[in-house]
């Protein structure tokens, strides 16, 4: 009888046992997904802002900031695969089932001196000087640009320097040049050119890139210029020159003095350059002529003055007759002296000028 009562109890226990096993299995948490590491190949040239881990399949978004203004981004990669550019800025990639290393490729910022909309004119000097004793309060270093925008009266501009310790942004201003500025009151307010002005009292010796963005406020049209500017100590900007010889024929004078002073001046003098604004030469006539060799600043307009004695004296100046050896055009200039301007387009020439009584 005792055996019969025991059998149902054992069977009941056996029936409950699988149910308990199933309940225990349902209460176990699933294993956590693997977190893979994200590292960045570090550099002083850029900074990457990104999370440190991610799960396979996650979309990872991040930013890259260039710290070196003279570089541009050439590519951003995860484990050697190019990242996509994210909408609204930055980059993205899908996390693989492995750790990831972010690498950034940079390249030097390339100079751009001409676009369809704006270009640097040919007479700009990329070497300038800091302010010195000879620098006036209104003096500036100038870069002239021109536009292909026949009806532009509103100019948008944003000009920055990549090296703020050399040329800070607060040293830069823009001066618009209209048709009226170029030809007078018969012109209009159409903007044809602009000057990028640099305040020499705010700059320091060194090198920087200027990034100048311009856009037409009246219609479509925009362009970005990128060019290097080298800043030198005052007086050390090297002006390219060529040798020229001037011969002054005194035979047309009533009498010939013992000495003459010839002042040679540079109308396009570069403040901070290695050439003086003007130079006086004291010469004695030889066979009724004065011969002088000068360093002519290429592309500049010079002026001349001759007076009797060993000191430049405006009251005793003599006239100088015009003489043109060879003519050219606006871009090439002439070899000669005309309208009180001395210009040369070729080196090592001899220009003979007649000195005339006033």
C-alpha positions in Angstrom: 0.0 0.0 0.0 2.8 2.5 0.8 4.4 1.8 -2.6 1.2 2.8 -4.5 1.0 6.1 -2.7 4.6 6.9 -3.5 4.3 6.4 -7.3 2.1 9.4 -8.0 4.4 11.7 -6.0 7.5 10.6 -8.0 5.7 11.0 -11.3 4.5 14.4 -10.3 8.1 15.4 -9.5 9.3 14.1 -12.8 6.7 16.1 -14.6 7.6 19.4 -12.8 11.3 19.0 -13.5 11.3 20.0 -17.3 9.2 23.0 -16.5 11.7 24.2 -14.0 14.5 23.8 -16.5 12.6 25.8 -19.1 11.8 28.6 -16.6 15.5 28.9 -15.6 16.6 29.1 -19.3 14.1 31.9 -20.0 15.5 34.1 -17.2 19.1 34.1 -18.6 20.1 37.5 -20.3 21.4 37.3 -23.9 25.2 38.0 -24.3 26.1 41.7 -24.8 27.1 42.6 -28.4 30.9 43.1 -28.8 32.2 46.6 -28.5 35.0 47.2 -31.0 37.6 49.9 -30.3 38.1 53.1 -32.5 41.5 54.7 -32.4 42.9 57.7 -34.3 46.3 58.1 -35.9 47.3 61.3 -34.1 49.0 64.4 -35.7 49.6 68.0 -34.7 48.1 69.0 -38.1 44.5 67.9 -37.3 42.1 66.9 -34.6 39.5 64.1 -34.9 36.4 64.1 -32.6 35.0 60.5 -32.5 33.6 58.0 -30.0 36.0 55.4 -28.6 33.9 52.2 -29.3 31.1 51.0 -31.5 29.1 47.8 -32.3 29.4 46.1 -35.6 26.8 47.6 -38.0 26.6 50.9 -36.2 26.8 54.1 -38.3 29.6 56.1 -36.8 29.7 59.9 -37.4 32.8 62.1 -36.6 34.5 65.4 -37.3 38.0 66.3 -38.6 39.4 69.8 -37.8 42.6 71.0 -39.6 44.9 72.7 -37.1 47.5 73.7 -39.8 46.0 76.4 -42.1 48.5 75.7 -44.9 47.2 72.1 -45.4 44.0 70.8 -46.9 42.3 67.4 -46.4 43.2 64.9 -49.1 41.3 61.9 -47.6 39.8 60.4 -44.4 39.9 56.6 -43.9 38.9 53.8 -41.6 41.2 50.7 -41.8 42.3 52.0 -45.2 38.8 52.4 -46.6 37.6 55.9 -47.5 35.0 57.4 -45.2 31.9 58.9 -46.6 31.2 62.6 -46.2 28.2 63.1 -43.9 25.3 65.3 -44.8 25.7 68.6 -43.0 29.5 68.1 -42.5 31.9 65.6 -41.1 32.4 62.0 -42.0 30.8 58.6 -41.4 31.4 54.9 -41.8 29.7 51.6 -40.8 31.5 49.8 -38.0 32.9 46.4 -39.1 33.4 43.3 -36.9 36.8 44.5 -35.9 38.7 47.4 -34.3 39.1 50.5 -36.4 41.9 53.0 -36.9 41.0 56.4 -38.4 43.7 57.9 -40.6 43.7 61.4 -42.2 45.7 62.3 -45.3 46.6 65.9 -45.9 48.3 67.9 -48.7 49.8 71.4 -49.0 47.3 74.1 -49.7 47.7 74.9 -53.5 48.0 78.4 -54.7 45.2 79.8 -56.9 45.9 83.1 -58.5 43.2 83.1 -61.2 39.6 81.9 -61.6 36.9 82.7 -64.2 35.5 85.3 -61.8 38.5 86.9 -60.1 42.3 87.0 -60.6 45.4 88.6 -59.2 46.8 91.2 -61.6 50.4 90.6 -62.8 52.0 93.6 -61.0 51.5 92.3 -57.5 54.5 91.7 -55.2 54.3 88.7 -52.9 57.1 89.9 -50.8 56.3 92.8 -48.4 57.9 94.5 -45.4 56.8 95.4 -41.9 56.4 99.1 -41.1 59.7 101.0 -40.6 60.9 104.5 -40.0 60.1 105.6 -43.6 56.5 104.2 -43.4 53.8 106.8 -43.3 50.7 106.4 -41.2 48.5 105.8 -44.3 50.9 103.4 -46.0 49.6 99.9 -46.8 50.8 96.8 -48.6 48.4 96.2 -51.5 47.4 93.3 -53.7 45.2 94.2 -56.7 42.6 91.8 -58.0 40.3 92.2 -61.0 36.8 90.8 -61.8 35.0 89.5 -64.8 31.6 90.9 -63.7 30.5 93.7 -66.0 27.4 94.7 -63.9 28.6 94.1 -60.4 27.8 96.9 -57.9 27.7 94.7 -54.8 30.9 92.8 -53.8 31.0 90.1 -51.2 34.4 89.4 -49.7 36.0 87.3 -46.9 39.8 87.4 -46.7 41.7 85.5 -44.0 45.4 84.6 -43.3 46.5 81.1 -42.4 49.2 82.4 -40.0 47.7 84.9 -37.6 51.1 85.6 -36.0 52.4 86.9 -39.3 49.3 88.7 -40.8 46.4 88.8 -38.4 42.9 89.1 -39.9 42.4 92.6 -38.3 45.3 93.9 -40.5 43.3 93.1 -43.7 40.8 95.4 -45.4 39.2 95.5 -48.8 39.0 98.7 -51.0 36.6 98.4 -53.9 37.5 100.2 -57.2 34.7 101.3 -59.5 34.7 102.5 -63.0 34.4 106.1 -61.7 37.6 105.6 -59.7 39.4 104.6 -62.8 38.1 107.1 -65.4 36.5 109.9 -63.4 32.9 111.2 -63.2 31.9 109.8 -66.5 32.2 106.3 -65.1 29.7 104.4 -63.0 29.6 102.5 -59.7 30.3 99.1 -61.4 33.1 97.4 -59.4 35.9 96.3 -61.7 38.8 95.8 -59.2 39.5 95.6 -55.6 42.6 96.0 -53.4 43.5 93.7 -50.5 45.1 96.1 -48.1 47.5 95.0 -45.4 48.4 97.3 -42.5 52.2 97.0 -42.1 52.1 98.2 -38.5 50.2 95.1 -37.5 52.2 92.4 -39.2 55.4 90.4 -38.3 58.2 88.7 -40.2 57.3 85.3 -41.6 55.2 83.6 -44.2 51.4 83.0 -44.6 48.8 82.1 -47.1 46.1 84.6 -47.9 42.7 83.0 -48.7 40.4 85.5 -50.4 36.8 84.6 -51.2 34.8 87.0 -53.5 31.3 86.8 -54.8 29.0 88.9 -57.0 26.2 90.3 -54.9 24.2 91.1 -58.0 24.1 87.8 -59.7 26.0 84.4 -59.8 29.7 84.6 -59.8 32.3 83.7 -57.2 35.9 82.7 -56.8 38.6 82.0 -54.2 42.2 83.1 -54.5 44.9 81.5 -52.5 48.4 83.0 -52.5 51.5 83.1 -50.3 52.8 86.3 -48.8 56.3 86.6 -47.4 56.9 89.4 -44.8 60.4 90.7 -44.5 62.2 93.1 -42.1 61.9 96.7 -43.2 64.4 97.5 -46.1 65.0 93.9 -47.0 62.4 93.3 -49.7 64.5 92.6 -52.8 63.3 94.6 -55.8 64.2 93.0 -59.1 66.3 95.4 -61.2 68.3 95.6 -64.4 71.2 97.8 -65.4 70.6 100.8 -67.6 72.9 103.6 -68.8 71.8 107.3 -69.1 73.8 109.8 -71.1 73.0 113.5 -70.7 74.2 115.7 -73.6 74.9 119.2 -72.4 75.9 120.6 -75.7 72.7 122.6 -76.1 73.3 124.7 -73.0 74.7 128.2 -73.1 77.5 127.2 -70.7 78.5 124.0 -69.0 79.0 124.0 -65.2 81.7 122.2 -63.3 79.3 119.8 -61.5 75.7 118.7 -62.0 73.4 116.8 -59.6 71.0 114.3 -61.2 68.2 113.1 -59.0 66.7 109.7 -60.1 63.4 108.9 -58.4 61.1 105.9 -58.4 57.4 106.8 -58.8 56.5 103.2 -57.8 58.8 103.0 -54.9 58.2 100.0 -52.6 58.2 101.0 -49.0 60.4 98.6 -47.1 62.3 97.6 -50.2 66.1 97.6 -50.7 65.9 100.5 -53.2 65.7 104.2 -52.1 62.8 106.4 -53.2 65.3 108.6 -55.0 69.1 108.8 -55.3 71.2 111.9 -56.0 74.3 111.5 -58.3 76.9 114.3 -58.5 78.7 114.1 -61.8 81.4 116.1 -63.7 81.0 116.5 -67.5 83.3 114.6 -69.8 83.4 115.9 -73.3 80.1 117.8 -72.7 78.3 114.7 -71.4 77.2 113.1 -68.1 77.2 109.4 -68.1 75.3 107.5 -65.3 74.6 103.8 -64.8 71.4 103.1 -62.7 69.7 100.1 -61.2 66.2 100.3 -62.8 63.4 98.6 -60.9 61.7 96.4 -63.4 58.2 97.6 -64.3 58.4 100.9 -62.4 58.1 104.5 -63.6 61.1 106.6 -62.8 61.5 110.4 -62.9 64.6 112.6 -63.5 65.8 116.0 -62.4 69.1 117.7 -63.2 70.4 120.9 -61.6 73.7 122.7 -61.6 76.0 122.2 -58.6 76.7 119.5 -56.0 73.2 119.6 -54.4 69.8 119.0 -55.9 68.3 122.4 -56.3 64.8 122.8 -57.8 65.4 126.4 -58.6 68.3 125.6 -60.9 66.8 122.7 -62.7 67.2 122.2 -66.5 64.8 120.6 -68.9 65.4 117.2 -70.3 64.2 116.4 -73.9 62.1 113.4 -74.6 63.6 110.4 -76.3 62.1 107.0 -77.1 64.4 104.2 -78.3 61.6 101.6 -78.8 57.9 101.7 -78.1 55.6 99.1 -76.7 52.1 98.9 -75.2 50.6 99.3 -71.8 51.7 95.8 -70.7 55.3 95.9 -72.0 56.1 99.6 -71.6 58.6 101.6 -73.6 62.4 102.1 -73.7 62.7 105.8 -73.3 61.8 109.1 -71.6 58.5 110.7 -72.3 56.0 112.8 -70.3 58.5 113.1 -67.5 58.6 109.3 -67.1 61.6 107.1 -67.6 60.8 103.5 -68.4 62.7 100.4 -69.7 61.4 97.1 -70.8 64.8 95.7 -71.9 68.1 95.5 -69.9 71.5 97.0 -70.6 70.4 99.8 -72.8 72.0 103.2 -73.3 69.6 106.2 -73.5 71.0 109.5 -74.6 69.0 112.6 -73.5 69.4 116.2 -74.4 69.6 118.7 -71.6 67.9 122.1 -72.4 67.9 125.5 -70.8 64.6 126.3 -69.1 
